[in-house]
Amino acid sequence: MTIFERSVPSPVGPLRVAASDAGLHAIQFPGNSHPVKQRTPWQPGEHPLLRQTQAQLDAYFAGRLQVFDLPLAPHGTAFQCQVWQALAQIPFGQTWSYLQLARRVGRPAATRAVGAANGRNPLPIVLPCHRVIGASGALTGFGGGLPTKAFLLTLEGALPRQAGAGALFAQDAAAWS
């Protein structure tokens, strides 16, 4: 299986996107605190799913898309995959606590394990791990950084919009160099 990757510009900085015929494998922020482990080396190139992913990400950032419709192929443990599937159930513009997410996967006493699986989500934005917050309502850890999490939640209307809010980072693909 060949996995192709490319950089996709976004208001939160260039996103590294990887896909194959099996589906979308990864979306990574610059400086991601939990980069996806590559089981198969990725190679720069084009794939129809990379173009489809970019089109849907562009529509999301423009406020025209609330639910992604892409074939997904994340790699993880059975528990991680269960948590990642539950993330897709968090409605656009809403947030869940880690406890709510743990209850959704039938493991209410496993909030730390759920948090760890959430943090290893290889498909942020598409599987909206940014919609998971602390029980107090505080924005907690996020692989793309808390400013990015706040930006995404503001974009979705889950946080109030700040005056003059715009792109977080320059759209510089050189960030991956």
C-alpha positions, 0 to 999 in steps of 0.5 A: 500500500502506498500512502501519499502525503502533501501539505494543505494550507489552512488558517491554522497553518499548513496541515500535513495530510496523508491518504491511500486507497484505503482512506485518510490516514492522518492530518497533522498540525505543524509541531504536532505534540503527538505525530502519527507513527508511520507504519508505512513510509509516506511519499509526497504525491497526489491522490484523489483523496488528498484533493477531496480532503483539501476541498472539504477542509477548505469548505470547513474553514470557510464555514460551509461544511459541518460534517466531513464525508471522507473514507477514514483509515486511522491506525490504533488499538481497538480502544483508541478506534472506539474513542475516535469513532465516538468523536465523530458523534460530537455535534458541530458547535458543541463540546463534550467533557472527557467524562461524557466521552468516556460514558459514550464509549461505555467506560465512565471510569476511564477518563484518563485512558479516553483522554490519552486516546483522544490525544493520539487521534490521527485525524484531528478536525475530521474526527473533532478531538478539539471539541473535547474539553475539561469538566470545568469547561477549560480548554485542555491539551490539544496536539495542535496547541491550545490557540488552534483548539480555541480557533476551531471552537470559535469557528464552530461557534462553541466559543465567542468570536474575538474581535479581529480574529483571523488566521492563526499562522501564516500559510507557509508550507516551509514549516514542514521543512 
